[in-house]
Amino acid sequence: MKRIKIMYLITGLNIGGAETSLVQTLKALNTQRFEPMVVSLVGGVLESEIEALGIRTHNLKMRGKWDVSVFFALAKVLKQEMPDILHTHLYDADQLARWVTRWVPVPCLLSTLHAYEPFRKQWLWKKLDAMTL
């Protein structure tokens, strides 16, 4: 049976709540059924812990909030990997995925909302959140 490819996209991999939650999810994941991969916008110290689990990582090396090259870098990784599921964590990763998957569609895009920031009540953010929540 073909394993389901899950690409986890997260803003960074330094120690924090969402990052730790992702590592715990990866440790518990049935790798007989799923083929996970982690893509981060900026990398971090947890990258080596994830790789020690035998899970591939890819750092997009984003150089700031307005680094448009990260859009094309993620699009390239999506085209190469062709994941069945793109699962995003944290705001910047959520937003990037929403726009890139308009250009490079994935069968399933989902986001885990780790915190609810007040600005998400504004109409634009409500619309953007509705795309993946």
N, CA, C and O atoms as CSV, one atom per row, in Angstrom:
chain,resi,resn,atom,element,x,y,z
A,1,MET,N,N,0.829,-1.173,0.000
A,1,MET,CA,C,0.000,0.000,0.000
A,1,MET,C,C,0.883,1.250,0.000
A,1,MET,O,O,1.860,1.328,0.745
A,2,LYS,N,N,0.536,2.207,-0.827
A,2,LYS,CA,C,1.289,3.451,-0.924
A,2,LYS,C,C,1.098,4.283,0.344
A,2,LYS,O,O,-0.022,4.481,0.816
A,3,ARG,N,N,2.226,4.765,0.885
A,3,ARG,CA,C,2.137,5.615,2.070
A,3,ARG,C,C,1.628,7.006,1.692
A,3,ARG,O,O,1.907,7.506,0.603
A,4,ILE,N,N,0.890,7.612,2.594
A,4,ILE,CA,C,0.363,8.959,2.389
A,4,ILE,C,C,1.469,9.951,2.730
A,4,ILE,O,O,2.015,9.928,3.833
A,5,LYS,N,N,1.798,10.829,1.768
A,5,LYS,CA,C,2.856,11.811,1.973
A,5,LYS,C,C,2.283,13.042,2.671
A,5,LYS,O,O,1.374,13.695,2.158
A,6,ILE,N,N,2.823,13.345,3.836
A,6,ILE,CA,C,2.431,14.542,4.572
A,6,ILE,C,C,3.617,15.479,4.636
A,6,ILE,O,O,4.686,15.117,5.127
A,7,MET,N,N,3.421,16.689,4.134
A,7,MET,CA,C,4.429,17.723,4.262
A,7,MET,C,C,3.955,18.688,5.342
A,7,MET,O,O,2.907,19.321,5.217
A,8,TYR,N,N,4.746,18.785,6.398
A,8,TYR,CA,C,4.456,19.731,7.470
A,8,TYR,C,C,5.226,21.016,7.168
A,8,TYR,O,O,6.444,20.984,6.990
A,9,LEU,N,N,4.531,22.124,7.111
A,9,LEU,CA,C,5.162,23.417,6.867
A,9,LEU,C,C,5.014,24.249,8.127
A,9,LEU,O,O,3.904,24.468,8.610
A,10,ILE,N,N,6.134,24.708,8.656
A,10,ILE,CA,C,6.129,25.481,9.901
A,10,ILE,C,C,7.049,26.686,9.738
A,10,ILE,O,O,8.033,26.636,9.000
A,11,THR,N,N,6.719,27.752,10.426
A,11,THR,CA,C,7.500,28.978,10.291
A,11,THR,C,C,8.954,28.754,10.687
A,11,THR,O,O,9.856,29.089,9.919
A,12,GLY,N,N,9.199,28.198,11.862
A,12,GLY,CA,C,10.567,27.949,12.310
A,12,GLY,C,C,10.630,26.688,13.143
A,12,GLY,O,O,9.603,26.101,13.483
A,13,LEU,N,N,11.848,26.274,13.471
A,13,LEU,CA,C,12.028,25.051,14.248
A,13,LEU,C,C,12.845,25.290,15.507
A,13,LEU,O,O,13.572,24.407,15.963
A,14,ASN,N,N,12.723,26.492,16.068
A,14,ASN,CA,C,13.303,26.717,17.387
A,14,ASN,C,C,12.302,26.249,18.426
A,14,ASN,O,O,11.140,26.010,18.099
A,15,ILE,N,N,12.730,26.114,19.663
A,15,ILE,CA,C,11.884,25.544,20.704
A,15,ILE,C,C,10.726,26.485,21.031
A,15,ILE,O,O,10.927,27.648,21.380
A,16,GLY,N,N,9.517,25.956,20.912
A,16,GLY,CA,C,8.288,26.684,21.213
A,16,GLY,C,C,7.146,25.691,21.267
A,16,GLY,O,O,7.346,24.500,21.029
A,17,GLY,N,N,5.971,26.158,21.571
A,17,GLY,CA,C,4.819,25.274,21.725
A,17,GLY,C,C,4.431,24.540,20.453
A,17,GLY,O,O,4.289,23.317,20.462
A,18,ALA,N,N,4.256,25.272,19.355
A,18,ALA,CA,C,3.860,24.652,18.089
A,18,ALA,C,C,4.951,23.717,17.572
A,18,ALA,O,O,4.669,22.640,17.046
A,19,GLU,N,N,6.186,24.147,17.731
A,19,GLU,CA,C,7.318,23.356,17.250
A,19,GLU,C,C,7.445,22.042,18.034
A,19,GLU,O,O,7.677,20.980,17.457
A,20,THR,N,N,7.289,22.138,19.344
A,20,THR,CA,C,7.350,20.947,20.189
A,20,THR,C,C,6.185,20.014,19.892
A,20,THR,O,O,6.345,18.793,19.871
A,21,SER,N,N,5.021,20.591,19.665
A,21,SER,CA,C,3.842,19.800,19.306
A,21,SER,C,C,4.080,19.035,18.003
A,21,SER,O,O,3.705,17.868,17.885
A,22,LEU,N,N,4.701,19.692,17.036
A,22,LEU,CA,C,5.006,19.028,15.765
A,22,LEU,C,C,5.966,17.859,15.984
A,22,LEU,O,O,5.759,16.779,15.430
A,23,VAL,N,N,7.006,18.063,16.780
A,23,VAL,CA,C,7.969,16.980,17.040
A,23,VAL,C,C,7.267,15.804,17.717
A,23,VAL,O,O,7.522,14.651,17.369
A,24,GLN,N,N,6.394,16.079,18.672
A,24,GLN,CA,C,5.660,15.010,19.356
A,24,GLN,C,C,4.748,14.264,18.375
A,24,GLN,O,O,4.628,13.040,18.443
A,25,THR,N,N,4.113,14.996,17.472
A,25,THR,CA,C,3.274,14.364,16.441
A,25,THR,C,C,4.115,13.446,15.567
A,25,THR,O,O,3.704,12.325,15.264
A,26,LEU,N,N,5.281,13.913,15.164
A,26,LEU,CA,C,6.162,13.116,14.309
A,26,LEU,C,C,6.624,11.845,15.014
A,26,LEU,O,O,6.732,10.791,14.388
A,27,LYS,N,N,6.894,11.941,16.305
A,27,LYS,CA,C,7.325,10.762,17.070
A,27,LYS,C,C,6.228,9.704,17.142
A,27,LYS,O,O,6.510,8.506,17.178
A,28,ALA,N,N,4.979,10.154,17.163
A,28,ALA,CA,C,3.848,9.224,17.308
A,28,ALA,C,C,3.278,8.758,15.965
A,28,ALA,O,O,2.442,7.855,15.934
A,29,LEU,N,N,3.714,9.352,14.875
A,29,LEU,CA,C,3.145,9.064,13.558
A,29,LEU,C,C,3.470,7.642,13.095
A,29,LEU,O,O,4.598,7.173,13.250
A,30,ASN,N,N,2.501,6.981,12.541
A,30,ASN,CA,C,2.688,5.642,11.992
A,30,ASN,C,C,3.394,5.764,10.636
A,30,ASN,O,O,2.771,6.088,9.625
A,31,THR,N,N,4.690,5.503,10.636
A,31,THR,CA,C,5.459,5.676,9.403
A,31,THR,C,C,5.279,4.513,8.418
A,31,THR,O,O,5.791,4.556,7.299
A,32,GLN,N,N,4.550,3.480,8.841
A,32,GLN,CA,C,4.167,2.423,7.901
A,32,GLN,C,C,3.077,2.949,6.959
A,32,GLN,O,O,2.983,2.541,5.801
A,33,ARG,N,N,2.271,3.851,7.482
A,33,ARG,CA,C,1.130,4.392,6.732
A,33,ARG,C,C,1.397,5.776,6.142
A,33,ARG,O,O,0.857,6.129,5.094
A,34,PHE,N,N,2.246,6.563,6.836
A,34,PHE,CA,C,2.501,7.941,6.414
A,34,PHE,C,C,3.976,8.176,6.135
A,34,PHE,O,O,4.844,7.600,6.791
A,35,GLU,N,N,4.245,9.018,5.169
A,35,GLU,CA,C,5.608,9.426,4.837
A,35,GLU,C,C,5.725,10.930,5.126
A,35,GLU,O,O,5.357,11.755,4.290
A,36,PRO,N,N,6.241,11.279,6.316
A,36,PRO,CA,C,6.307,12.695,6.676
A,36,PRO,C,C,7.565,13.387,6.160
A,36,PRO,O,O,8.596,12.759,5.918
A,37,MET,N,N,7.442,14.694,6.002
A,37,MET,CA,C,8.551,15.570,5.656
A,37,MET,C,C,8.259,16.903,6.320
A,37,MET,O,O,7.103,17.321,6.383
A,38,VAL,N,N,9.288,17.575,6.817
A,38,VAL,CA,C,9.093,18.874,7.462
A,38,VAL,C,C,9.815,19.944,6.658
A,38,VAL,O,O,11.002,19.818,6.355
A,39,VAL,N,N,9.087,20.991,6.318
A,39,VAL,CA,C,9.651,22.149,5.630
A,39,VAL,C,C,9.477,23.338,6.565
A,39,VAL,O,O,8.381,23.589,7.067
A,40,SER,N,N,10.559,24.063,6.793
A,40,SER,CA,C,10.478,25.246,7.646
A,40,SER,C,C,10.885,26.481,6.851
A,40,SER,O,O,11.671,26.405,5.906
A,41,LEU,N,N,10.336,27.604,7.252
A,41,LEU,CA,C,10.683,28.848,6.572
A,41,LEU,C,C,12.068,29.322,6.975
A,41,LEU,O,O,12.797,29.882,6.155
A,42,VAL,N,N,12.442,29.100,8.248
A,42,VAL,CA,C,13.729,29.617,8.739
A,42,VAL,C,C,14.597,28.605,9.477
A,42,VAL,O,O,15.682,28.971,9.931
A,43,GLY,N,N,14.182,27.374,9.617
A,43,GLY,CA,C,14.992,26.369,10.307
A,43,GLY,C,C,15.009,26.568,11.810
A,43,GLY,O,O,14.193,27.317,12.347
A,44,GLY,N,N,15.927,25.909,12.492
A,44,GLY,CA,C,16.051,26.032,13.933
A,44,GLY,C,C,16.652,24.795,14.565
A,44,GLY,O,O,16.991,23.826,13.885
A,45,VAL,N,N,16.779,24.847,15.883
A,45,VAL,CA,C,17.492,23.799,16.623
A,45,VAL,C,C,16.790,22.442,16.603
A,45,VAL,O,O,17.447,21.419,16.792
A,46,LEU,N,N,15.494,22.406,16.384
A,46,LEU,CA,C,14.767,21.128,16.379
A,46,LEU,C,C,14.935,20.356,15.064
A,46,LEU,O,O,14.511,19.205,14.959
A,47,GLU,N,N,15.542,20.983,14.082
A,47,GLU,CA,C,15.762,20.331,12.789
A,47,GLU,C,C,16.547,19.033,12.951
A,47,GLU,O,O,16.194,18.018,12.351
A,48,SER,N,N,17.600,19.057,13.751
A,48,SER,CA,C,18.421,17.854,13.939
A,48,SER,C,C,17.659,16.769,14.699
A,48,SER,O,O,17.858,15.583,14.437
A,49,GLU,N,N,16.791,17.155,15.634
A,49,GLU,CA,C,15.985,16.167,16.361
A,49,GLU,C,C,15.013,15.463,15.409
A,49,GLU,O,O,14.791,14.256,15.515
A,50,ILE,N,N,14.443,16.222,14.490
A,50,ILE,CA,C,13.515,15.649,13.507
A,50,ILE,C,C,14.267,14.707,12.563
A,50,ILE,O,O,13.788,13.617,12.251
A,51,GLU,N,N,15.430,15.131,12.120
A,51,GLU,CA,C,16.233,14.286,11.229
A,51,GLU,C,C,16.682,13.003,11.930
A,51,GLU,O,O,16.817,11.961,11.288
A,52,ALA,N,N,16.913,13.075,13.237
A,52,ALA,CA,C,17.298,11.891,14.012
A,52,ALA,C,C,16.170,10.860,14.050
A,52,ALA,O,O,16.413,9.677,14.291
A,53,LEU,N,N,14.940,11.308,13.812
A,53,LEU,CA,C,13.798,10.391,13.731
A,53,LEU,C,C,13.713,9.719,12.361
A,53,LEU,O,O,12.849,8.873,12.127
A,54,GLY,N,N,14.617,10.104,11.463
A,54,GLY,CA,C,14.596,9.552,10.108
A,54,GLY,C,C,13.661,10.305,9.177
A,54,GLY,O,O,13.272,9.791,8.128
A,55,ILE,N,N,13.302,11.521,9.560
A,55,ILE,CA,C,12.364,12.335,8.772
A,55,ILE,C,C,13.148,13.436,8.071
A,55,ILE,O,O,13.948,14.143,8.683
A,56,ARG,N,N,12.897,13.562,6.769
A,56,ARG,CA,C,13.584,14.590,5.985
A,56,ARG,C,C,13.099,15.984,6.381
A,56,ARG,O,O,11.928,16.181,6.706
A,57,THR,N,N,14.023,16.945,6.347
A,57,THR,CA,C,13.682,18.338,6.577
A,57,THR,C,C,14.210,19.179,5.422
A,57,THR,O,O,15.147,18.797,4.721
A,58,HIS,N,N,13.587,20.318,5.251
A,58,HIS,CA,C,14.035,21.263,4.218
A,58,HIS,C,C,13.836,22.667,4.767
A,58,HIS,O,O,12.728,23.030,5.162
A,59,ASN,N,N,14.898,23.454,4.794
A,59,ASN,CA,C,14.858,24.831,5.270
A,59,ASN,C,C,14.790,25.765,4.061
A,59,ASN,O,O,15.693,25.766,3.224
A,60,LEU,N,N,13.722,26.557,3.972
A,60,LEU,CA,C,13.557,27.478,2.847
A,60,LEU,C,C,14.399,28.744,3.000
A,60,LEU,O,O,14.518,29.523,2.054
A,61,LYS,N,N,14.981,28.955,4.177
A,61,LYS,CA,C,15.914,30.062,4.451
A,61,LYS,C,C,15.319,31.436,4.152
A,61,LYS,O,O,15.943,32.262,3.487
A,62,MET,N,N,14.118,31.667,4.647
A,62,MET,CA,C,13.459,32.960,4.463
A,62,MET,C,C,14.284,34.052,5.147
A,62,MET,O,O,14.735,33.884,6.281
A,63,ARG,N,N,14.476,35.169,4.447
A,63,ARG,CA,C,15.323,36.257,4.942
A,63,ARG,C,C,14.510,37.441,5.469
A,63,ARG,O,O,15.020,38.561,5.509
A,64,GLY,N,N,13.289,37.224,5.865
A,64,GLY,CA,C,12.454,38.312,6.379
A,64,GLY,C,C,11.032,38.155,5.889
A,64,GLY,O,O,10.766,37.385,4.966
A,65,LYS,N,N,10.122,38.879,6.503
A,65,LYS,CA,C,8.687,38.742,6.192
A,65,LYS,C,C,8.374,38.988,4.729
A,65,LYS,O,O,7.430,38.401,4.200
A,66,TRP,N,N,9.130,39.830,4.068
A,66,TRP,CA,C,8.811,40.205,2.687
A,66,TRP,C,C,9.726,39.531,1.674
A,66,TRP,O,O,9.873,40.029,0.558
A,67,ASP,N,N,10.334,38.430,2.030
A,67,ASP,CA,C,11.216,37.676,1.134
A,67,ASP,C,C,10.364,36.852,0.173
A,67,ASP,O,O,9.918,35.756,0.513
A,68,VAL,N,N,10.140,37.385,-1.032
A,68,VAL,CA,C,9.263,36.700,-1.995
A,68,VAL,C,C,9.902,35.442,-2.577
A,68,VAL,O,O,9.205,34.606,-3.152
A,69,SER,N,N,11.217,35.298,-2.434
A,69,SER,CA,C,11.862,34.090,-2.971
A,69,SER,C,C,11.354,32.832,-2.275
A,69,SER,O,O,11.398,31.744,-2.850
A,70,VAL,N,N,10.871,32.973,-1.039
A,70,VAL,CA,C,10.360,31.822,-0.299
A,70,VAL,C,C,9.099,31.259,-0.967
A,70,VAL,O,O,8.839,30.058,-0.880
A,71,PHE,N,N,8.321,32.110,-1.626
A,71,PHE,CA,C,7.145,31.673,-2.378
A,71,PHE,C,C,7.575,30.659,-3.453
A,71,PHE,O,O,7.001,29.576,-3.568
A,72,PHE,N,N,8.581,31.032,-4.223
A,72,PHE,CA,C,9.052,30.173,-5.311
A,72,PHE,C,C,9.777,28.937,-4.780
A,72,PHE,O,O,9.704,27.864,-5.379
A,73,ALA,N,N,10.473,29.091,-3.660
A,73,ALA,CA,C,11.166,27.943,-3.055
A,73,ALA,C,C,10.157,26.892,-2.589
A,73,ALA,O,O,10.358,25.697,-2.806
A,74,LEU,N,N,9.070,27.338,-1.946
A,74,LEU,CA,C,8.047,26.385,-1.512
A,74,LEU,C,C,7.352,25.759,-2.715
A,74,LEU,O,O,7.081,24.558,-2.717
A,75,ALA,N,N,7.065,26.547,-3.721
A,75,ALA,CA,C,6.427,26.006,-4.928
A,75,ALA,C,C,7.292,24.907,-5.547
A,75,ALA,O,O,6.776,23.880,-5.987
A,76,LYS,N,N,8.579,25.123,-5.578
A,76,LYS,CA,C,9.508,24.126,-6.135
A,76,LYS,C,C,9.476,22.839,-5.317
A,76,LYS,O,O,9.418,21.745,-5.878
A,77,VAL,N,N,9.513,22.968,-3.989
A,77,VAL,CA,C,9.484,21.785,-3.120
A,77,VAL,C,C,8.164,21.038,-3.285
A,77,VAL,O,O,8.151,19.808,-3.339
A,78,LEU,N,N,7.055,21.769,-3.365
A,78,LEU,CA,C,5.746,21.126,-3.558
A,78,LEU,C,C,5.697,20.357,-4.879
A,78,LEU,O,O,5.193,19.235,-4.927
A,79,LYS,N,N,6.220,20.956,-5.947
A,79,LYS,CA,C,6.232,20.284,-7.252
A,79,LYS,C,C,7.094,19.025,-7.222
A,79,LYS,O,O,6.734,18.010,-7.818
A,80,GLN,N,N,8.228,19.091,-6.530
A,80,GLN,CA,C,9.133,17.937,-6.454
A,80,GLN,C,C,8.555,16.819,-5.591
A,80,GLN,O,O,8.612,15.647,-5.963
A,81,GLU,N,N,8.006,17.183,-4.453
A,81,GLU,CA,C,7.551,16.187,-3.470
A,81,GLU,C,C,6.137,15.686,-3.709
A,81,GLU,O,O,5.829,14.539,-3.385
A,82,MET,N,N,5.280,16.517,-4.264
A,82,MET,CA,C,3.873,16.190,-4.528
A,82,MET,C,C,3.205,15.525,-3.312
A,82,MET,O,O,2.788,14.370,-3.390
A,83,PRO,N,N,3.106,16.252,-2.199
A,83,PRO,CA,C,2.489,15.657,-1.011
A,83,PRO,C,C,0.988,15.452,-1.177
A,83,PRO,O,O,0.330,16.172,-1.928
A,84,ASP,N,N,0.463,14.475,-0.474
A,84,ASP,CA,C,-0.982,14.263,-0.446
A,84,ASP,C,C,-1.641,15.272,0.494
A,84,ASP,O,O,-2.772,15.706,0.274
A,85,ILE,N,N,-0.909,15.630,1.542
A,85,ILE,CA,C,-1.408,16.558,2.552
A,85,ILE,C,C,-0.326,17.597,2.830
A,85,ILE,O,O,0.839,17.254,3.028
A,86,LEU,N,N,-0.716,18.856,2.842
A,86,LEU,CA,C,0.159,19.934,3.302
A,86,LEU,C,C,-0.457,20.462,4.587
A,86,LEU,O,O,-1.542,21.042,4.571
A,87,HIS,N,N,0.236,20.258,5.696
A,87,HIS,CA,C,-0.267,20.631,7.020
A,87,HIS,C,C,0.601,21.758,7.561
A,87,HIS,O,O,1.788,21.565,7.826
A,88,THR,N,N,0.000,22.945,7.726
A,88,THR,CA,C,0.766,24.108,8.153
A,88,THR,C,C,0.598,24.401,9.634
A,88,THR,O,O,-0.423,24.091,10.247
A,89,HIS,N,N,1.643,25.014,10.183
A,89,HIS,CA,C,1.669,25.431,11.585
A,89,HIS,C,C,2.244,26.840,11.657
A,89,HIS,O,O,3.292,27.114,11.074
A,90,LEU,N,N,1.576,27.719,12.356
A,90,LEU,CA,C,1.973,29.094,12.634
A,90,LEU,C,C,1.636,30.019,11.457
A,90,LEU,O,O,1.585,29.609,10.297
A,91,TYR,N,N,1.414,31.265,11.812
A,91,TYR,CA,C,0.805,32.233,10.903
A,91,TYR,C,C,1.535,32.411,9.567
A,91,TYR,O,O,0.902,32.334,8.514
A,92,ASP,N,N,2.837,32.645,9.585
A,92,ASP,CA,C,3.552,32.887,8.328
A,92,ASP,C,C,3.483,31.681,7.396
A,92,ASP,O,O,3.307,31.835,6.187
A,93,ALA,N,N,3.621,30.491,7.954
A,93,ALA,CA,C,3.511,29.270,7.141
A,93,ALA,C,C,2.098,29.112,6.598
A,93,ALA,O,O,1.914,28.714,5.448
A,94,ASP,N,N,1.090,29.425,7.429
A,94,ASP,CA,C,-0.306,29.356,6.977
A,94,ASP,C,C,-0.528,30.251,5.765
A,94,ASP,O,O,-1.067,29.815,4.748
A,95,GLN,N,N,-0.111,31.494,5.883
A,95,GLN,CA,C,-0.335,32.469,4.810
A,95,GLN,C,C,0.408,32.084,3.532
A,95,GLN,O,O,-0.151,32.142,2.437
A,96,LEU,N,N,1.660,31.694,3.684
A,96,LEU,CA,C,2.446,31.304,2.513
A,96,LEU,C,C,1.785,30.144,1.784
A,96,LEU,O,O,1.652,30.170,0.560
A,97,ALA,N,N,1.374,29.135,2.526
A,97,ALA,CA,C,0.746,27.966,1.904
A,97,ALA,C,C,-0.536,28.335,1.173
A,97,ALA,O,O,-0.810,27.806,0.095
A,98,ARG,N,N,-1.322,29.235,1.748
A,98,ARG,CA,C,-2.580,29.648,1.123
A,98,ARG,C,C,-2.345,30.240,-0.260
A,98,ARG,O,O,-3.117,29.991,-1.186
A,99,TRP,N,N,-1.285,31.019,-0.399
A,99,TRP,CA,C,-1.010,31.652,-1.690
A,99,TRP,C,C,-0.307,30.702,-2.650
A,99,TRP,O,O,-0.663,30.646,-3.827
A,100,VAL,N,N,0.675,29.961,-2.178
A,100,VAL,CA,C,1.427,29.064,-3.067
A,100,VAL,C,C,0.528,27.964,-3.629
A,100,VAL,O,O,0.672,27.585,-4.791
A,101,THR,N,N,-0.396,27.448,-2.820
A,101,THR,CA,C,-1.251,26.355,-3.312
A,101,THR,C,C,-2.308,26.840,-4.292
A,101,THR,O,O,-3.013,26.019,-4.879
A,102,ARG,N,N,-2.436,28.121,-4.484
A,102,ARG,CA,C,-3.272,28.643,-5.582
A,102,ARG,C,C,-2.572,28.407,-6.910
A,102,ARG,O,O,-3.213,28.281,-7.953
A,103,TRP,N,N,-1.238,28.349,-6.855
A,103,TRP,CA,C,-0.413,28.164,-8.044
A,103,TRP,C,C,-0.001,26.702,-8.211
A,103,TRP,O,O,0.044,26.183,-9.327
A,104,VAL,N,N,0.298,26.050,-7.094
A,104,VAL,CA,C,0.671,24.634,-7.096
A,104,VAL,C,C,-0.310,23.913,-6.168
A,104,VAL,O,O,-0.055,23.801,-4.969
A,105,PRO,N,N,-1.420,23.429,-6.705
A,105,PRO,CA,C,-2.441,22.817,-5.850
A,105,PRO,C,C,-1.957,21.534,-5.171
A,105,PRO,O,O,-1.129,20.798,-5.707
A,106,VAL,N,N,-2.496,21.291,-3.981
A,106,VAL,CA,C,-2.277,20.042,-3.265
A,106,VAL,C,C,-3.653,19.444,-2.971
A,106,VAL,O,O,-4.627,20.183,-2.823
A,107,PRO,N,N,-3.742,18.117,-2.886
A,107,PRO,CA,C,-5.052,17.492,-2.641
A,107,PRO,C,C,-5.716,17.922,-1.334
A,107,PRO,O,O,-6.938,18.061,-1.267
A,108,CYS,N,N,-4.899,18.133,-0.292
A,108,CYS,CA,C,-5.459,18.502,1.018
A,108,CYS,C,C,-4.540,19.514,1.695
A,108,CYS,O,O,-3.363,19.240,1.929
A,109,LEU,N,N,-5.090,20.682,2.006
A,109,LEU,CA,C,-4.365,21.722,2.728
A,109,LEU,C,C,-5.085,21.961,4.038
A,109,LEU,O,O,-6.283,22.244,4.058
A,110,LEU,N,N,-4.345,21.844,5.140
A,110,LEU,CA,C,-4.967,22.146,6.424
A,110,LEU,C,C,-3.994,22.894,7.309
A,110,LEU,O,O,-2.777,22.786,7.155
A,111,SER,N,N,-4.552,23.658,8.244
A,111,SER,CA,C,-3.751,24.449,9.174
A,111,SER,C,C,-4.142,24.108,10.596
A,111,SER,O,O,-5.315,23.884,10.894
A,112,THR,N,N,-3.155,24.069,11.464
A,112,THR,CA,C,-3.429,23.975,12.887
A,112,THR,C,C,-3.233,25.372,13.460
A,112,THR,O,O,-2.143,25.940,13.392
A,113,LEU,N,N,-4.291,25.907,14.018
A,113,LEU,CA,C,-4.248,27.233,14.619
A,113,LEU,C,C,-3.809,27.074,16.069
A,113,LEU,O,O,-4.551,26.538,16.892
A,114,HIS,N,N,-2.603,27.539,16.380
A,114,HIS,CA,C,-2.033,27.368,17.717
A,114,HIS,C,C,-2.393,28.505,18.665
A,114,HIS,O,O,-2.365,28.335,19.884
A,115,ALA,N,N,-2.726,29.653,18.111
A,115,ALA,CA,C,-3.111,30.811,18.920
A,115,ALA,C,C,-4.067,31.659,18.089
A,115,ALA,O,O,-4.027,31.641,16.858
A,116,TYR,N,N,-4.912,32.388,18.772
A,116,TYR,CA,C,-5.852,33.251,18.055
A,116,TYR,C,C,-5.477,34.705,18.315
A,116,TYR,O,O,-5.769,35.252,19.378
A,117,GLU,N,N,-4.830,35.319,17.337
A,117,GLU,CA,C,-4.415,36.705,17.460
A,117,GLU,C,C,-5.599,37.624,17.181
A,117,GLU,O,O,-6.416,37.312,16.315
A,118,PRO,N,N,-5.718,38.764,17.897
A,118,PRO,CA,C,-6.850,39.685,17.707
A,118,PRO,C,C,-7.021,40.179,16.268
A,118,PRO,O,O,-8.151,40.407,15.835
A,119,PHE,N,N,-5.922,40.351,15.514
A,119,PHE,CA,C,-6.062,40.856,14.147
A,119,PHE,C,C,-6.834,39.893,13.247
A,119,PHE,O,O,-7.333,40.297,12.197
A,120,ARG,N,N,-6.937,38.629,13.645
A,120,ARG,CA,C,-7.675,37.656,12.833
A,120,ARG,C,C,-9.171,37.927,12.815
A,120,ARG,O,O,-9.896,37.268,12.070
A,121,LYS,N,N,-9.658,38.874,13.611
A,121,LYS,CA,C,-11.072,39.234,13.605
A,121,LYS,C,C,-11.398,40.178,12.448
A,121,LYS,O,O,-12.570,40.347,12.111
A,122,GLN,N,N,-10.395,40.792,11.836
A,122,GLN,CA,C,-10.621,41.701,10.716
A,122,GLN,C,C,-11.059,40.908,9.492
A,122,GLN,O,O,-10.686,39.746,9.331
A,123,TRP,N,N,-11.846,41.535,8.637
A,123,TRP,CA,C,-12.486,40.829,7.514
A,123,TRP,C,C,-11.488,40.125,6.609
A,123,TRP,O,O,-11.752,38.996,6.195
A,124,LEU,N,N,-10.359,40.736,6.285
A,124,LEU,CA,C,-9.388,40.106,5.387
A,124,LEU,C,C,-8.851,38.811,6.002
A,124,LEU,O,O,-8.761,37.787,5.324
A,125,TRP,N,N,-8.501,38.863,7.273
A,125,TRP,CA,C,-7.950,37.684,7.933
A,125,TRP,C,C,-9.013,36.611,8.093
A,125,TRP,O,O,-8.702,35.422,8.016
A,126,LYS,N,N,-10.251,37.001,8.314
A,126,LYS,CA,C,-11.336,36.012,8.377
A,126,LYS,C,C,-11.452,35.277,7.053
A,126,LYS,O,O,-11.613,34.057,7.021
A,127,LYS,N,N,-11.369,36.030,5.954
A,127,LYS,CA,C,-11.431,35.398,4.616
A,127,LYS,C,C,-10.255,34.445,4.406
A,127,LYS,O,O,-10.433,33.320,3.938
A,128,LEU,N,N,-9.060,34.903,4.755
A,128,LEU,CA,C,-7.869,34.066,4.573
A,128,LEU,C,C,-7.941,32.824,5.450
A,128,LEU,O,O,-7.610,31.725,5.005
A,129,ASP,N,N,-8.372,32.997,6.696
A,129,ASP,CA,C,-8.504,31.837,7.582
A,129,ASP,C,C,-9.531,30.839,7.047
A,129,ASP,O,O,-9.354,29.628,7.185
A,130,ALA,N,N,-10.592,31.342,6.442
A,130,ALA,CA,C,-11.640,30.462,5.935
A,130,ALA,C,C,-11.130,29.527,4.827
A,130,ALA,O,O,-11.732,28.487,4.560
A,131,MET,N,N,-10.018,29.906,4.189
A,131,MET,CA,C,-9.470,29.072,3.117
A,131,MET,C,C,-8.917,27.741,3.634
A,131,MET,O,O,-8.936,26.743,2.914
A,132,THR,N,N,-8.429,27.722,4.869
A,132,THR,CA,C,-7.786,26.493,5.353
A,132,THR,C,C,-8.249,26.014,6.710
A,132,THR,O,O,-7.819,24.948,7.150
A,133,LEU,N,N,-9.089,26.736,7.380
A,133,LEU,CA,C,-9.532,26.280,8.711
A,133,LEU,C,C,-10.723,25.367,8.595
A,133,LEU,O,O,-11.233,24.886,9.608
